[in-house]
């Protein structure tokens, strides 16, 4: 999955890999798995995009989908 802005800086990588079981293959399951794998993501606020569309925690993750973690942004 792709990481953007502050999340990329916090993790120190632009891309992460995370394997999920069928039971975990939801946005909520992804969040839990990522926090186990990368504790620095615990407590961080971010949206998950699945194939370039924002997803919610109950959404299932289809095999092979492009995933992105996007933190809140502000600008002027």
Phi, psi and omega in degrees: 000156182268145177243142181236154172050231186299330178293320178299317179294317182296318182277332181080027179207153177269340185223139174235151171244142180210122178268135180237143172284168178303321180294330181270355191283061174223169178299317179298317178296322177298314179303313180297315180297319180295321180292329174290318183284321184229084184304337179293347177273345180300132179082356179280146178262125178200156174260153175251129174252136179242116183050049174070017176232136179299142180237161177247166188306326182280351182290138176281150178258115180287149178302138176080004181292148172276125182247146176219142175254122187234116178283164175297147180233156174220160181196181182219000000 
